[in-house]
Amino acid sequence: MNAISPGLFRRVRQGEGDDARALLWRLIWIYQGGCAAAVVISMSLVFLGLEVTGYQWVILLVMLPVAVALYNAPDVWLLRRHAGPIVDAMRAQDAGTATEPVLATGVVRALNLPYFSFLRVTFLHGPLVTALVFVVTGTANWLLDAQFADWQMLAFGATTLFFASPTHAIFEYFAVSRAMEPVIVRFSRALGGTLPQEYRQGLISVRLKSKLLYLAIFVTTLPLIFFAASMVFKVERMFAQVGVTASTAMMGPFYAWIVGVVLACGLGSVMMALLTAREVSRSAMRLIDGMRLVESGRLDEVRLEVFSTDEYADIFHGFQHMLDSLREEQQILEISHDLAGELQLDVLIARIMTATTELLNAERSTLFLHDPKTDELYSVFAEGDSITEIRLPSNRGIAGAVFTSGKAENIADPYSDDRFDQSVDLQTGFRTRSILCQPIVNKHGGRIGVTQVLNKKGAGGFSEKDEARLRAFSAQIAVSLENAKLFDDVLSMKNYNESILESTSNGFVTLDAEQRIVTANTAALEILGVRESLAGKPAADVFAGENRWVIEKLERAGRGGETQLAVDAEIVRATDVPASVNLSAAPLIDANEQRIGSMLVMEDITAEKRVRSTMARYMSKEVADQLLQAGEDVLGGRDQMVSILFSDVRGFTTIAEAIGARETVTMLNEYFTEMVDVILENGGILDKYIGDAMMALFGAPFVGPSDADNALAAANNMLLCLAELNARRGRDGKPPLDVGLGVSTGDVIVGNIGSSKRMEYTVIGDSVNLASRLEGANKFYGTHILISEFTRERLTRPFLTREIDLIRVKGKDFPVAVHESLEHCRDRLNGALDDMLGNYGRGLSAYRGRCWDEAKRAFGEACKAVPGDGPSAMYISRCEQFAKVPPPEDWDGVWSLTAK
């Protein structure tokens, strides 16, 4: 209903739709015009006085269409119902079926419709829009951290209710009146003149006096009261912003002056009428004198004795009652002011009950609060010594009835009321003669408790005046209780936040605008290596010398307004080794987008860095980073495809005996340093040292698509690196080293394996054993690098290899094809390598075809091409053996290794 098309409205007005529909759309457009005027007024006053931030404006403007749609729906629905008799009459007239009752009902409704529109805007639209203001701002605070202050929300709601809604009501009243004129003329003509007498009783009389009274109240008085309250709030807020604490003695005259101004202006019209009238008399002057005393705040000096029986007697009596009410209100305000400074809930409740008893001149008072968890009313304070706490269901007794209904009860004889529970009096010996009970309602309209006052002193019961006083005071009680609860919540949240800061492992340091430390949690003190509190110390003193870079980060954050980061930075500590931290420096911004300080967050990564450094000895930095990021779950046992590399130094025992223990350790450290670097550079991790042997893994802890390629590349590069190492050793007169390497690929079990006291991340499985056997088989075949058929199948890059044999290792029944990697000697052998491989391939085919002589000749040619080729020499020996003692007829070409 909110998005009404102007084009459609024009078409209706031009006769393309029925008259009733045109009228209905016109009424809707009038309503929309009133809404627009109200929105403009509200937003203008919000812009001028509510100190709304840019972020809050964005939220308000975004939520405005939603709010408009929400309050439009019920308004338009009710508008259509109010206009229903008019629409029915117009359609009946257009159809030629209109009767006198239908037309007369239409005229009555047309005459009453402006008043109905006024009532709808005043009692539905205005409160609904005001409620939406609180819903929108409250929701924005909850979901979007809009930080609308309570005073902003209250002022916005008051602006809507006291400014926008009356404006809308006045606008729509007169606009609808004008819109109804042609309708009334049309119906009246059809009726043949005036409205029949029998239908006039349905008319609602709205006299000029009532209209002027509404204008005086909603256009003058309520805005003035709102302005006075706003002035008081703005003055107090200004004092608070400049750090001035205004005492009661200082602000009392100001408050009295504000109240006096409001009262004087409210009664101004009466005074002017009396002053301009011919019947101005001494009574009027006395009244004026009394009002001047009221204006000056000297209520106790005002005494208006009645010396006549004319209208001034009634005025004087009323004025005296007003003075009594003002004195009572002043007393309530003074009590409320005293209570406003008390934030301890238990003490506050005791003071509230004492004040209530004194205010109403009663014997006893009790405050019942609602416990939503148990749906009970419980007394947290009761005067006297008999009862310390009372609990009862929220619908039991007089207090329960008042809480359930939300309506006050004034009972002169409680014992004649069936709801009264006499057992309490029987237990305490107290005689209840009269009860005044008032619900306590919070600012959202929810009932939070009940105030109950017992036994009016010196009178039979409580009066209507007492009801009004308790009702007013209950509103103050609700505010005080909510303030105390808010204080408790804030204090609890403060303690909760401090507990979080103390329990977190990250260091937090907050600083004020002058770069002095405000807070530093325990973790921050440990990171900085200090024991005493840092509160109040200049940041420049705490972060001095080599830690000066922290101050620079703070300054950059302050200038740029953005968070400054320092990754893997170092904090120098006097009492310990430096701490490695990830540090962020961020500005602290208040609700007004003003910088109020800075905050440092320090993540201590000293232990992590130490672990990372240790892990880097066994794996590449990238793998170590992945492992730390993935966590301990990666180290749990699981099946995984891994390429395993074994290496072993040939003739190590002989070399070690020749050079001695010290030189042996030096040699191994030099050798392992070179070899481990090659493994890590190719994406492997060092599993373990086994004397002079090494075991490396490719594909653990993380499987990759090139694990087999990386393992074989590492093996070839290890031999190339060994050649350079031997060259250096030769220049130093040291014996060269020779190694054998075995590589196999397959599914193995990967994880932490060992006892509860000592565990080791490693792999177990047949592929591990096979790689170890292949490393040892190099001695049998005269090779340096042997790989299994499973590794060769998983290669994705071209490597120079040749098949060596089909072998059956010790402990296994199935044969495995073994290949030698020749990539490391490709450049060294050049063309001879091709000749050797060609002859070797022919010899292997002849060997498996049982052509021993042919095979021997081919292997011999291979040895000529590359003298010392181990596999060719081995096959020559094997051919000579089989030529003498041929293998059985079912021989499958598999050779069984009988040794490890």
C-alpha positions in Angstrom: 0.0 0.0 0.0 2.9 2.3 0.4 4.1 2.4 -3.2 1.1 4.1 -4.7 1.4 5.0 -8.4 0.7 8.6 -9.3 -0.1 7.5 -12.8 -2.9 5.2 -11.5 -4.2 8.1 -9.4 -4.3 10.3 -12.5 -6.2 7.7 -14.5 -8.7 7.3 -11.7 -9.3 11.0 -11.6 -9.7 11.2 -15.3 -12.6 8.7 -15.2 -10.9 5.5 -16.1 -12.0 4.0 -12.7 -15.2 4.4 -10.5 -15.7 7.4 -8.3 -15.5 5.4 -5.1 -12.1 4.1 -6.1 -10.9 7.6 -6.9 -12.1 8.9 -3.6 -10.3 6.1 -1.8 -7.1 6.8 -3.6 -7.4 10.5 -2.7 -7.8 9.7 0.9 -4.7 7.4 0.8 -2.7 10.2 -0.9 -3.8 12.6 1.8 -2.6 10.2 4.4 0.7 9.8 2.5 1.0 13.6 2.4 0.6 13.8 6.2 3.1 11.0 6.6 5.6 12.9 4.4 5.1 16.1 6.4 5.6 14.2 9.6 8.7 12.5 8.3 10.2 15.8 7.2 9.5 17.4 10.6 10.8 14.4 12.5 14.0 14.1 10.5 14.6 17.8 10.6 14.4 17.9 14.4 16.6 14.8 14.6 19.1 16.5 12.4 19.1 19.7 14.4 19.2 18.3 17.9 20.0 14.6 18.3 23.7 14.6 17.4 23.1 11.7 15.0 26.3 10.3 13.5 26.8 9.6 9.8 26.6 5.8 10.4 23.4 6.3 12.4 21.9 8.4 9.5 22.7 5.6 7.0 20.9 3.1 9.3 17.9 5.5 9.7 17.6 6.2 6.0 17.9 2.5 5.1 15.3 1.5 7.7 12.9 4.4 6.9 11.2 2.6 4.0 10.7 -0.5 6.1 9.2 1.4 9.0 6.9 3.4 6.6 5.7 0.2 5.1 5.0 -1.3 8.6 2.9 1.6 9.9 1.2 2.2 6.5 -0.4 -1.3 6.5 -2.7 -1.0 9.6 -3.3 2.7 8.9 -4.5 2.1 5.3 -6.5 -0.9 6.4 -8.3 1.1 9.1 -8.8 4.0 6.6 -10.5 1.7 4.2 -12.8 0.5 6.9 -13.7 4.0 8.0 -14.4 5.0 4.4 -16.4 1.8 3.7 -19.9 3.3 4.1 -19.0 6.2 1.9 -17.5 3.9 -0.8 -20.6 1.7 -0.6 -22.9 4.7 -1.0 -21.0 6.0 -4.0 -21.0 2.7 -5.8 -24.7 2.2 -5.1 -25.4 5.7 -6.4 -23.3 4.9 -9.6 -25.2 1.7 -10.0 -28.6 3.4 -9.5 -29.5 1.3 -6.5 -28.9 3.9 -3.8 -31.5 4.1 -1.0 -32.0 6.7 1.6 -30.5 4.7 4.5 -27.4 4.0 2.4 -27.0 7.6 1.3 -27.7 8.9 4.8 -25.2 6.5 6.3 -22.7 7.8 3.7 -23.3 11.4 4.7 -22.9 10.7 8.4 -19.7 8.8 7.8 -18.4 11.6 5.5 -19.1 14.2 8.2 -17.5 12.0 10.9 -14.5 10.9 8.8 -12.2 13.9 9.6 -12.7 13.2 13.3 -12.1 9.4 12.7 -8.9 10.4 10.8 -7.8 12.5 13.7 -8.5 9.7 16.1 -6.7 7.2 13.9 -3.6 9.3 13.5 -3.5 10.3 17.2 -4.2 6.9 18.9 -3.0 4.4 16.3 -0.6 6.0 13.9 1.3 8.2 16.4 1.9 5.5 19.0 2.7 2.9 16.3 5.3 5.1 14.7 6.8 5.9 18.1 7.0 2.2 18.9 8.7 1.6 15.6 11.2 4.3 16.4 12.3 2.4 19.5 12.2 -0.9 17.6 14.3 0.3 14.8 16.9 2.1 17.0 17.0 -0.8 19.5 17.3 -3.4 16.7 20.1 -1.3 15.1 21.9 -1.2 18.4 21.6 -4.9 18.8 22.4 -6.1 15.3 24.5 -3.3 13.8 26.1 -1.7 16.9 24.6 1.6 15.9 25.1 3.0 19.4 22.0 5.0 19.7 22.0 6.5 23.1 18.9 6.1 25.4 18.4 9.9 25.3 18.5 9.9 21.5 15.9 7.1 21.3 13.7 8.8 23.9 14.0 12.2 22.2 13.4 10.7 18.7 10.2 9.0 20.1 9.1 12.1 21.8 9.6 14.1 18.6 7.5 11.6 16.7 4.8 11.5 19.3 4.6 15.2 20.2 5.6 16.9 17.0 5.1 14.7 14.0 1.9 13.0 15.0 0.0 16.2 15.9 1.2 17.8 12.7 -0.1 14.8 10.7 -3.4 14.7 12.6 -4.0 18.4 12.0 -3.0 18.1 8.4 -5.2 15.1 7.7 -8.1 16.5 9.7 -8.4 19.6 7.5 -7.4 17.8 4.3 -10.0 15.1 4.7 -12.6 17.8 5.6 -12.0 19.4 2.3 -12.0 16.1 0.5 -15.4 15.2 2.0 -17.1 18.5 0.9 -18.0 17.3 -2.7 -19.0 13.9 -1.4 -21.4 15.5 1.2 -22.8 17.8 -1.5 -23.4 14.9 -3.8 -25.1 12.7 -1.2 -27.1 15.7 0.1 -28.4 16.5 -3.3 -29.4 12.9 -3.8 -31.2 13.0 -0.4 -33.1 16.1 -1.5 -31.6 18.5 1.0 -30.4 18.1 4.5 -29.7 14.9 6.5 -32.9 13.4 7.9 -33.4 14.0 11.6 -33.3 10.3 12.5 -29.8 10.0 11.2 -28.3 13.0 13.0 -27.8 11.2 16.3 -24.9 9.4 14.6 -23.0 12.6 14.1 -20.0 13.3 16.4 -19.9 16.9 17.6 -16.4 18.5 17.5 -16.8 22.0 18.7 -14.4 24.8 18.1 -13.4 24.9 21.7 -12.2 21.3 21.5 -10.2 22.1 18.3 -8.6 25.2 19.9 -7.9 23.1 23.1 -6.2 20.4 21.0 -4.1 23.1 19.2 -3.1 24.7 22.5 -2.0 21.4 24.1 -0.3 19.7 21.2 1.1 22.7 19.3 2.1 24.8 22.3 2.2 23.0 25.7 3.6 19.6 24.8 6.4 21.0 22.5 7.2 23.5 25.3 7.5 20.8 27.8 9.6 18.8 25.4 11.7 21.9 24.8 12.1 22.4 28.6 13.1 18.8 29.1 15.5 19.0 26.2 17.1 22.2 27.6 17.6 20.5 31.0 19.1 17.5 29.3 21.3 19.5 27.0 22.7 21.6 29.9 23.5 18.5 32.0 25.0 16.9 28.9 27.1 20.0 28.3 28.3 20.0 31.9 29.2 16.3 31.6 31.1 16.7 28.4 33.3 19.5 29.9 33.8 17.5 33.1 31.7 19.6 35.4 29.6 17.9 38.1 26.6 20.1 38.8 25.3 19.8 42.4 21.7 19.8 43.4 22.0 23.2 45.0 23.4 24.5 41.7 20.9 23.0 39.4 17.8 23.3 41.7 17.0 26.9 40.8 17.5 26.1 37.1 15.1 23.2 37.3 12.6 25.3 39.2 12.9 28.1 36.7 12.2 25.6 33.8 9.2 24.3 35.6 8.0 27.8 36.3 8.5 28.9 32.7 6.4 25.9 31.5 3.7 26.6 34.1 3.6 30.3 33.3 3.4 29.7 29.6 0.7 27.0 30.1 -1.4 29.4 32.1 -0.5 32.4 30.0 -3.7 32.4 28.0 -5.7 32.5 31.2 -3.7 35.3 32.6 -4.0 37.4 29.4 -7.8 36.8 29.3 -8.1 38.0 32.8 -5.8 41.0 32.3 -7.7 42.1 29.2 -11.2 41.6 30.7 -13.2 44.5 32.2 -13.8 42.4 35.3 -10.2 42.5 36.3 -10.2 42.6 40.1 -8.1 42.4 43.1 -8.5 38.6 43.1 -6.9 38.5 39.7 -4.0 40.5 41.0 -3.6 38.2 43.9 -3.7 35.3 41.6 -1.0 36.9 39.5 1.1 37.5 42.5 0.7 33.9 43.5 1.7 32.8 40.0 4.7 35.0 40.2 5.8 33.3 43.3 5.3 30.0 41.6 7.3 31.2 38.7 10.1 32.1 41.0 9.9 28.7 42.6 8.8 30.0 46.0 5.9 27.6 46.3 5.8 27.6 50.1 5.1 31.4 50.2 2.0 31.2 48.0 -1.3 31.5 50.0 -4.5 32.3 48.2 -7.3 32.8 50.6 -10.8 32.9 49.2 -12.7 36.1 49.8 -15.5 35.7 47.3 -18.0 33.2 45.9 -17.6 34.1 42.2 -15.7 32.3 39.6 -12.4 33.4 41.2 -13.2 31.3 44.2 -13.2 28.2 42.0 -10.1 29.5 40.4 -8.4 30.0 43.7 -9.5 26.6 45.0 -8.2 25.0 41.8 -5.0 27.0 42.0 -4.5 25.9 45.6 -5.0 22.3 44.6 -2.5 22.8 41.8 0.0 24.2 44.3 -0.6 21.2 46.5 0.0 19.0 43.5 3.1 20.9 42.5 4.5 20.6 46.1 3.8 16.9 46.0 5.4 16.6 42.6 8.3 18.6 43.9 8.6 16.2 46.8 8.4 13.3 44.4 11.1 14.8 42.2 13.3 15.4 45.2 12.9 11.8 46.3 13.4 10.6 42.8 16.5 12.8 42.5 17.9 11.2 45.7 17.1 7.7 44.4 18.7 8.4 41.0 22.1 8.6 42.6 21.8 5.1 44.2 22.9 2.2 42.0 23.2 -0.6 44.5 20.0 -2.5 44.0 19.5 -3.8 47.5 20.1 -0.3 49.1 18.0 1.3 46.4 15.0 -1.0 47.1 15.2 -0.2 50.8 15.2 3.5 50.1 12.3 3.2 47.6 10.1 1.5 50.2 11.0 4.0 52.9 10.3 6.9 50.5 7.0 5.3 49.4 5.8 4.9 53.0 6.6 8.6 53.8 5.2 9.9 50.5 1.8 8.3 51.0 1.7 8.6 54.8 1.3 4.8 55.2 2.3 2.2 57.7 4.1 -0.2 55.5 5.0 -0.7 51.8 6.3 -3.7 49.9 8.0 -4.0 46.5 7.3 -7.1 44.6 9.5 -7.9 41.6 8.7 -10.4 38.9 11.0 -13.4 38.5 10.5 -14.5 34.8 12.3 -17.8 35.4 9.8 -19.0 38.0 6.9 -16.7 37.0 6.7 -15.6 40.6 6.4 -12.3 42.4 8.9 -12.0 45.2 9.4 -9.3 47.8 13.0 -8.2 48.1 12.2 -5.8 50.9 9.6 -5.6 53.5 9.4 -3.1 56.4 9.2 -4.5 59.8 10.9 -7.4 61.4 8.5 -10.2 60.6 9.2 -11.2 57.0 12.3 -10.9 55.0 11.0 -12.4 51.8 7.6 -13.3 50.3 7.2 -15.4 47.1 3.9 -16.0 45.4 2.7 -17.0 41.9 2.4 -14.0 39.6 -1.4 -14.4 39.4 -2.1 -15.0 43.1 -3.5 -12.5 45.6 -4.1 -8.8 45.1 -0.5 -8.2 44.0 -0.8 -11.0 41.5 -4.1 -9.7 40.2 -2.6 -6.2 39.7 0.5 -7.6 38.0 -1.6 -9.8 35.7 -4.1 -7.1 34.7 -1.8 -4.1 34.7 -4.4 -2.1 36.5 -4.1 -0.5 39.9 -6.2 -1.6 42.9 -7.4 0.6 45.8 -9.1 -1.7 48.4 -10.6 -0.1 51.5 -11.4 -3.4 53.1 -9.0 -6.2 52.1 -10.7 -8.8 54.4 -13.8 -8.6 52.3 -11.8 -9.3 49.1 -11.5 -12.9 48.2 -8.1 -12.3 46.6 -6.6 -11.2 49.8 -4.4 -13.8 51.5 -5.0 -13.5 55.3 -2.3 -16.1 56.1 0.4 -13.4 56.0 -1.3 -11.3 58.6 -1.8 -14.4 60.7 1.9 -15.2 60.5 3.1 -11.7 61.2 0.4 -10.4 63.5 0.0 -7.3 61.3 -3.6 -6.1 60.6 -4.1 -4.9 57.0 -6.9 -2.3 56.9 -6.4 -0.8 53.4 -4.3 -1.6 50.3 -3.1 0.5 47.4 -1.4 -1.6 44.8 0.2 -0.2 41.6 1.9 -2.1 38.7 5.5 -1.1 37.9 6.0 -0.7 34.1 9.3 -0.3 32.3 9.9 2.1 29.4 8.9 -0.6 26.9 5.5 -1.1 28.5 6.4 -4.4 30.1 5.3 -5.1 33.7 8.3 -5.7 36.0 6.7 -5.7 39.4 4.1 -4.3 41.8 4.3 -1.6 44.5 2.0 -2.3 47.4 1.2 0.2 50.2 -0.7 -0.8 53.3 -2.8 1.1 55.9 -3.2 4.9 55.2 -2.5 6.7 58.5 -5.2 8.9 59.9 -7.8 8.0 57.3 -10.1 5.2 56.3 -8.3 4.4 53.0 -6.3 5.7 50.1 -7.7 8.5 48.0 -7.6 9.0 44.2 -4.9 11.5 44.9 -2.8 8.8 46.6 -3.4 6.6 43.5 -2.1 9.4 41.2 0.9 10.0 43.5 1.8 6.3 43.7 1.3 6.0 39.9 3.7 8.8 39.3 6.2 7.5 41.9 6.0 4.0 40.4 7.2 5.4 37.1 10.2 6.8 38.9 10.7 3.5 40.7 10.8 1.7 37.3 13.4 4.1 36.1 15.5 3.7 39.2 15.3 0.0 39.1 16.2 -0.2 35.5 19.2 2.2 36.1 20.4 0.0 39.0 19.9 -3.1 36.9 21.7 -1.5 34.0 24.6 -0.6 36.4 24.7 -4.2 37.6 24.7 -5.4 33.9 27.5 -2.9 33.0 29.5 -3.9 36.1 29.0 -7.6 35.3 30.0 -7.0 31.6 33.1 -5.1 32.8 34.1 -7.9 35.1 33.3 -10.4 32.3 35.5 -8.5 29.8 38.3 -8.3 32.3 38.0 -12.0 32.9 38.2 -12.6 29.2 41.3 -10.4 28.9 43.0 -12.2 31.8 42.2 -15.6 30.5 43.3 -15.1 26.9 46.7 -16.0 25.8 47.1 -12.8 23.7 48.4 -9.7 25.2 46.2 -6.6 25.3 47.4 -3.1 26.1 45.1 -0.1 25.9 46.3 3.5 25.9 44.6 6.8 26.2 44.9 9.7 23.8 48.1 10.9 25.5 49.7 7.5 24.9 49.6 6.5 28.5 48.9 2.9 29.3 45.4 2.3 30.8 45.2 -1.5 31.0 47.6 -4.4 30.3 46.5 -7.9 30.9 48.6 -10.7 32.4 49.5 -12.1 29.0 50.8 -8.7 28.0 53.0 -8.4 31.1 54.4 -11.8 30.5 55.2 -11.0 26.9 56.9 -7.7 27.9 58.8 -9.5 30.7 57.5 -7.2 33.5 55.8 -8.0 36.8 54.5 -4.7 38.1 51.4 -2.9 36.7 52.0 -0.7 33.7 48.9 1.5 34.3 49.6 5.2 34.0 53.1 4.8 32.5 53.9 6.5 29.2 54.1 4.1 26.3 57.4 5.7 25.2 59.0 4.6 28.5 57.7 1.0 28.2 58.6 0.6 24.6 61.9 2.3 24.5 65.2 1.4 22.8 65.0 -1.6 20.5 61.3 -1.7 21.1 60.8 1.8 19.7 59.2 0.3 16.6 56.0 -0.3 18.7 55.6 3.4 19.3 56.0 4.0 15.5 53.2 1.5 14.8 51.0 3.4 17.3 51.8 6.7 15.8 51.0 5.4 12.3 47.7 4.0 13.5 46.8 7.3 15.1 47.7 9.3 12.0 46.1 7.0 9.4 43.2 5.7 11.5 43.9 2.2 10.3 45.3 -0.9 12.0 49.0 -1.4 11.7 50.4 -5.0 11.7 53.8 -6.4 12.5 54.2 -10.1 11.7 56.9 -12.2 13.5 58.3 -9.1 15.2 60.7 -9.2 18.2 60.1 -7.7 21.6 63.3 -7.3 23.5 63.0 -8.2 27.2 65.5 -7.4 29.9 64.7 -10.5 32.0 64.5 -13.1 29.3 65.2 -14.0 25.7 63.4 -11.8 23.2 59.8 -12.6 22.5 58.5 -13.2 19.0 55.1 -11.7 18.5 52.5 -10.9 15.9 51.5 -7.3 16.8 48.6 -5.1 15.7 48.1 -1.5 16.7 44.7 0.0 16.2 43.1 3.3 17.1 40.2 3.3 19.6 37.2 5.3 18.3 34.1 6.5 20.3 30.5 6.8 19.2 31.2 10.2 17.8 34.0 8.9 15.6 36.5 10.6 17.8 39.8 8.9 18.6 40.1 8.3 22.4 43.2 6.2 22.4 44.9 3.1 21.0 45.1 -0.6 21.6 47.9 -3.1 21.1 47.2 -6.8 20.6 50.2 -9.1 20.9 50.2 -12.8 19.9 53.1 -14.6 21.5 54.6 -16.9 18.8 57.9 -17.5 20.6 57.1 -21.2 21.3 55.6 -21.6 17.8 58.7 -20.1 16.2 60.9 -22.4 18.3 58.8 -25.4 17.1 58.9 -24.1 13.5 62.7 -23.8 13.8 63.0 -27.3 15.1 60.7 -28.7 12.4 62.7 -26.9 9.7 65.5 -29.3 10.5 63.5 -32.2 9.3 61.2 -30.7 6.6 60.9 -27.7 4.3 59.5 -24.4 5.6 56.4 -24.8 3.5 55.6 -28.3 4.8 56.3 -27.1 8.4 53.9 -24.2 7.9 51.2 -26.5 6.6 51.7 -28.9 9.4 51.4 -26.2 12.0 48.3 -24.8 10.4 46.6 -28.2 10.1 47.2 -29.1 13.7 47.8 -32.4 15.5 45.0 -34.3 13.6 47.4 -34.6 10.7 49.8 -36.6 12.8 47.3 -39.2 13.7 47.6 -42.7 12.2 46.2 -43.1 8.7 46.8 -44.9 5.4 48.6 -42.7 2.8 50.4 -43.0 -0.5 54.1 -42.1 0.3 57.4 -42.4 -1.5 60.2 -43.6 0.8 63.9 -42.9 0.2 66.7 -44.8 1.9 70.4 -43.9 1.6 73.4 -45.5 3.0 77.2 -44.8 2.9 79.2 -47.6 1.4 82.2 -48.9 3.3 81.3 -46.6 6.3 82.8 -48.9 8.9 86.1 -49.0 7.1 86.2 -45.3 6.7 85.3 -44.7 10.4 88.0 -47.0 11.6 90.5 -45.3 9.5 89.7 -41.6 10.5 88.7 -42.0 14.1 85.6 -41.0 16.1 85.9 -37.2 16.0 86.6 -37.1 12.3 83.8 -39.5 11.7 81.3 -37.2 13.4 82.6 -34.2 11.5 82.3 -36.2 8.2 78.7 -37.3 9.0 77.6 -33.8 9.9 79.1 -32.5 6.7 77.5 -35.2 4.6 74.1 -35.1 6.3 74.0 -31.3 6.0 74.4 -31.5 2.2 72.0 -34.4 1.8 69.2 -33.1 4.0 69.2 -29.8 2.2 68.6 -31.7 -1.1 65.7 -33.6 0.5 64.1 -30.5 1.8 64.6 -28.6 -1.4 62.6 -31.3 -3.2 59.7 -31.3 -0.8 60.7 -34.2 1.4 61.0 -34.5 5.1 63.7 -36.3 7.0 62.2 -39.2 8.9 65.3 -40.4 10.8 69.0 -41.0 10.8 70.0 -44.7 11.1 73.7 -44.5 11.8 75.2 -43.4 8.5 71.9 -44.1 6.7 69.0 -41.8 6.2 65.3 -42.3 5.7 63.2 -39.6 4.0 59.5 -39.3 3.1 57.8 -37.7 0.2 54.1 -37.3 0.6 53.9 -37.0 4.3 52.3 -35.5 6.2 50.6 -34.0 3.0 50.1 -36.0 -0.2 51.1 -34.2 -3.4 50.7 -35.1 -7.1 54.6 -35.1 -7.6 55.8 -37.0 -4.6 57.4 -39.8 -6.6 59.0 -37.3 -9.0 60.3 -35.4 -6.0 61.7 -38.5 -4.4 63.6 -39.6 -7.5 64.8 -36.0 -8.2 66.1 -35.9 -4.7 68.0 -39.2 -5.1 69.7 -37.9 -8.4 70.5 -34.6 -6.9 72.0 -36.3 -3.8 74.5 -38.1 -6.0 75.3 -34.9 -7.9 75.8 -33.1 -4.6 77.9 -36.0 -3.3 80.2 -35.6 -6.3 80.8 -31.9 -5.4 81.3 -32.9 -1.7 83.9 -35.6 -2.8 85.7 -33.0 -4.9 86.1 -30.8 -1.9 87.1 -33.7 0.3 89.7 -34.8 -2.3 91.2 -31.3 -2.3 91.5 -31.7 1.5 93.1 -35.1 1.2 90.1 -36.9 2.6 88.7 -40.2 1.2 85.6 -39.9 -1.0 82.2 -41.2 0.0 79.9 -43.5 -2.0 76.2 -44.1 -1.3 73.4 -46.3 -2.4 69.8 -45.1 -2.6 66.5 -47.0 -2.8 63.1 -45.5 -3.5 59.7 -47.2 -3.4 56.2 -45.9 -3.4 53.0 -47.3 -1.9 50.4 -47.2 0.8 51.8 -47.1 4.3 50.6 -46.2 7.8 51.6 -42.7 8.7 51.5 -41.2 12.2 53.0 -40.8 15.6 54.3 -44.3 16.6 55.9 -45.2 19.9 55.3 -45.4 23.6 53.3 -42.9 25.7 56.6 -41.4 26.8 58.4 -41.2 23.5 56.7 -41.1 20.1 58.1 -40.6 16.6 56.3 -39.4 13.5 57.2 -42.1 10.9 55.8 -44.6 8.4 55.5 -48.4 8.5 54.5 -50.8 5.7 55.8 -53.1 2.9 56.9 -50.1 0.8 59.2 -49.0 3.6 60.8 -52.5 3.7 61.0 -52.6 0.0 62.8 -49.2 -0.2 65.3 -50.5 2.4 65.9 -53.7 0.4 66.4 -51.7 -2.8 69.0 -49.5 -1.1 70.9 -52.7 -0.1 70.4 -54.3 -3.5 72.6 -51.6 -5.1 75.6 -53.5 -3.8 74.5 -56.6 -5.6 73.8 -54.9 -8.9 76.6 -52.4 -8.8 74.2 -49.4 -9.0 73.6 -46.2 -7.0 69.9 -45.6 -7.3 67.2 -48.4 -7.5 63.5 -47.7 -7.6 60.6 -50.0 -7.6 58.1 -50.4 -10.4 55.5 -48.7 -8.2 57.6 -45.5 -8.0 58.2 -45.6 -11.8 54.5 -46.0 -12.5 53.7 -42.8 -10.5 56.3 -40.6 -12.3 54.8 -37.6 -14.1 58.1 -36.2 -15.4 60.6 -37.8 -17.8 63.5 -39.5 -16.0 66.2 -41.6 -17.6 65.8 -45.1 -16.2 66.4 -48.7 -17.2 64.9 -51.9 -16.0 67.3 -53.9 -13.8 65.6 -57.1 -12.8 62.6 -58.9 -11.5 63.4 -59.7 -7.9 61.8 -61.4 -5.0 63.1 -59.8 -1.8 63.6 -61.8 1.3 60.4 -62.3 3.2 58.1 -61.6 0.2 56.6 -64.0 -2.3 55.6 -61.6 -5.1 58.2 -60.4 -7.6 58.9 -56.7 -8.1 60.4 -55.0 -11.2 63.4 -52.9 -10.2 64.7 -50.0 -12.2 67.8 -47.9 -12.0 67.8 -44.1 -12.3 70.6 -42.8 -14.6 69.5 -39.2 -14.6 72.5 -38.2 -12.4 75.0 -39.5 -15.0 73.3 -38.3 -18.2 75.7 -35.4 -18.7 78.7 -37.3 -17.7 78.3 -40.3 -20.1 76.8 -38.4 -23.0 76.6 -40.6 -26.2 78.1 -43.6 -24.5 75.0 -43.9 -22.4 72.8 -44.4 -25.4 75.1 -47.2 -26.8 75.2 -48.9 -23.4 71.4 -48.7 -23.0 70.8 -50.2 -26.4 73.1 -53.1 -25.9 71.8 -53.6 -22.4 68.2 -53.7 -23.6 69.0 -56.4 -26.2 71.0 -58.4 -23.7 68.1 -58.3 -21.2 65.6 -59.5 -23.9 68.0 -62.3 -24.8 68.5 -63.2 -21.2 64.8 -63.6 -20.6 64.6 -65.6 -23.8 67.2 -68.0 -22.3 69.7 -67.1 -25.1 72.7 -67.0 -22.8 75.4 -66.6 -25.4 73.6 -63.8 -27.2 72.8 -62.1 -24.0 76.4 -62.4 -22.8 77.7 -60.7 -26.1 75.1 -57.9 -25.7 76.0 -57.2 -22.1 79.7 -57.3 -23.1 79.1 -54.6 -25.7 77.3 -52.6 -23.0 80.4 -52.9 -20.7 82.6 -51.7 -23.6 80.4 -48.6 -24.1 80.4 -47.8 -20.3 83.2 -49.6 -18.6 82.3 -50.8 -15.1 78.6 -50.9 -15.7 77.5 -53.0 -12.7 74.2 -54.5 -14.0 75.8 -55.6 -17.3 78.8 -57.3 -15.5 76.3 -59.0 -13.1 74.3 -60.3 -16.1 77.4 -61.6 -17.8 78.2 -63.6 -14.7 74.6 -64.8 -14.4 74.6 -65.9 -18.1 77.8 -67.9 -17.7 76.2 -69.6 -14.7 72.9 -70.4 -16.5 74.9 -71.6 -19.5 76.4 -74.3 -17.3 73.4 -75.0 -15.2 70.2 -73.8 -17.0 67.2 -72.8 -14.8 64.2 -75.1 -14.8 61.7 -75.0 -17.7 59.1 -73.0 -15.7 61.7 -70.3 -14.9 60.0 -66.9 -14.9 63.1 -64.6 -15.0 62.7 -63.7 -11.3 65.8 -63.5 -9.1 65.4 -64.1 -5.4 67.5 -61.9 -3.0 68.5 -64.1 -0.1 70.1 -61.3 1.9 68.8 -57.9 3.1 
